Amino acid sequence: MTINFEQALQLIQANETAKAKQALVKLLKIDPNNKEAWILLASLESAPKAKAYCLNRAHANEGSHERQA
Protein backbone atom coordinates (compact mmCIF):
# COMPACT_ATOMS: atom_id res chain seq x y z
CA MET A 1 0.00 0.00 0.00
CA THR A 2 1.33 3.42 -0.91
CA ILE A 3 1.03 5.95 1.86
CA ASN A 4 0.33 9.58 1.15
CA PHE A 5 0.67 12.77 3.13
CA GLU A 6 -3.06 13.03 3.90
CA GLN A 7 -3.08 9.53 5.39
CA ALA A 8 -0.21 10.50 7.68
CA LEU A 9 -2.16 13.58 8.79
CA GLN A 10 -5.20 11.42 9.52
CA LEU A 11 -3.07 9.12 11.67
CA ILE A 12 -1.84 12.11 13.66
CA GLN A 13 -5.38 13.38 14.14
CA ALA A 14 -6.33 9.92 15.38
CA ASN A 15 -3.46 10.17 17.92
CA GLU A 16 -1.59 7.35 16.16
CA THR A 17 1.75 9.15 16.18
CA ALA A 18 3.91 6.02 15.99
CA LYS A 19 2.02 4.84 12.92
CA ALA A 20 2.19 8.34 11.45
CA LYS A 21 5.98 8.38 11.86
CA GLN A 22 6.22 4.99 10.13
CA ALA A 23 3.99 6.25 7.33
CA LEU A 24 6.08 9.39 6.86
CA VAL A 25 9.30 7.38 6.77
CA LYS A 26 7.79 5.19 4.04
CA LEU A 27 6.60 8.25 2.15
CA LEU A 28 10.04 9.86 2.37
CA LYS A 29 11.69 6.71 1.00
CA ILE A 30 9.51 7.14 -2.08
CA ASP A 31 9.72 10.94 -2.20
CA PRO A 32 12.79 12.14 -0.27
CA ASN A 33 12.25 15.72 -1.50
CA ASN A 34 8.84 16.08 0.16
CA LYS A 35 9.37 19.21 2.27
CA GLU A 36 6.00 18.97 4.03
CA ALA A 37 6.62 15.36 5.05
CA TRP A 38 10.03 16.27 6.53
CA ILE A 39 8.46 19.12 8.51
CA LEU A 40 5.65 16.94 9.76
CA LEU A 41 8.10 14.20 10.74
CA ALA A 42 10.18 16.79 12.61
CA SER A 43 7.10 17.79 14.58
CA LEU A 44 6.69 14.18 15.71
CA GLU A 45 10.31 13.66 16.73
CA SER A 46 11.19 14.08 20.39
CA ALA A 47 14.97 13.86 20.03
CA PRO A 48 16.50 17.25 19.21
CA LYS A 49 19.04 15.75 16.78
CA ALA A 50 16.34 13.86 14.87
CA LYS A 51 14.15 16.97 14.78
CA ALA A 52 17.07 19.07 13.50
CA TYR A 53 17.91 16.46 10.84
CA CYS A 54 14.34 16.50 9.52
CA LEU A 55 14.19 20.29 9.44
CA ASN A 56 17.56 20.49 7.69
CA ARG A 57 16.32 18.04 5.05
CA ALA A 58 13.18 20.12 4.56
CA HIS A 59 15.25 23.27 4.20
CA ALA A 60 17.68 21.61 1.76
CA ASN A 61 14.80 20.37 -0.37
CA GLU A 62 13.28 23.84 -0.46
CA GLY A 63 16.22 25.11 -2.51
CA SER A 64 16.12 22.19 -4.95
CA HIS A 65 12.42 22.80 -5.68
CA GLU A 66 13.08 26.46 -6.40
CA ARG A 67 15.83 25.59 -8.89
CA GLN A 68 13.54 23.13 -10.69
CA ALA A 69 10.71 25.66 -11.06
C-alpha positions as CSV (number, residue, x, y, z in Angstrom):
1,M,0.0,0.0,0.0
2,T,1.3,3.4,-0.9
3,I,1.0,6.0,1.9
4,N,0.3,9.6,1.1
5,F,0.7,12.8,3.1
6,E,-3.1,13.0,3.9
7,Q,-3.1,9.5,5.4
8,A,-0.2,10.5,7.7
9,L,-2.2,13.6,8.8
10,Q,-5.2,11.4,9.5
11,L,-3.1,9.1,11.7
12,I,-1.8,12.1,13.7
13,Q,-5.4,13.4,14.1
14,A,-6.3,9.9,15.4
15,N,-3.5,10.2,17.9
16,E,-1.6,7.3,16.2
17,T,1.7,9.1,16.2
18,A,3.9,6.0,16.0
19,K,2.0,4.8,12.9
20,A,2.2,8.3,11.5
21,K,6.0,8.4,11.9
22,Q,6.2,5.0,10.1
23,A,4.0,6.2,7.3
24,L,6.1,9.4,6.9
25,V,9.3,7.4,6.8
26,K,7.8,5.2,4.0
27,L,6.6,8.3,2.2
28,L,10.0,9.9,2.4
29,K,11.7,6.7,1.0
30,I,9.5,7.1,-2.1
31,D,9.7,10.9,-2.2
32,P,12.8,12.1,-0.3
33,N,12.3,15.7,-1.5
34,N,8.8,16.1,0.2
35,K,9.4,19.2,2.3
36,E,6.0,19.0,4.0
37,A,6.6,15.4,5.0
38,W,10.0,16.3,6.5
39,I,8.5,19.1,8.5
40,L,5.6,16.9,9.8
41,L,8.1,14.2,10.7
42,A,10.2,16.8,12.6
43,S,7.1,17.8,14.6
44,L,6.7,14.2,15.7
45,E,10.3,13.7,16.7
46,S,11.2,14.1,20.4
47,A,15.0,13.9,20.0
48,P,16.5,17.3,19.2
49,K,19.0,15.7,16.8
50,A,16.3,13.9,14.9
51,K,14.1,17.0,14.8
52,A,17.1,19.1,13.5
53,Y,17.9,16.5,10.8
54,C,14.3,16.5,9.5
55,L,14.2,20.3,9.4
56,N,17.6,20.5,7.7
57,R,16.3,18.0,5.1
58,A,13.2,20.1,4.6
59,H,15.2,23.3,4.2
60,A,17.7,21.6,1.8
61,N,14.8,20.4,-0.4
62,E,13.3,23.8,-0.5
63,G,16.2,25.1,-2.5
64,S,16.1,22.2,-4.9
65,H,12.4,22.8,-5.7
66,E,13.1,26.5,-6.4
67,R,15.8,25.6,-8.9
68,Q,13.5,23.1,-10.7
69,A,10.7,25.7,-11.1
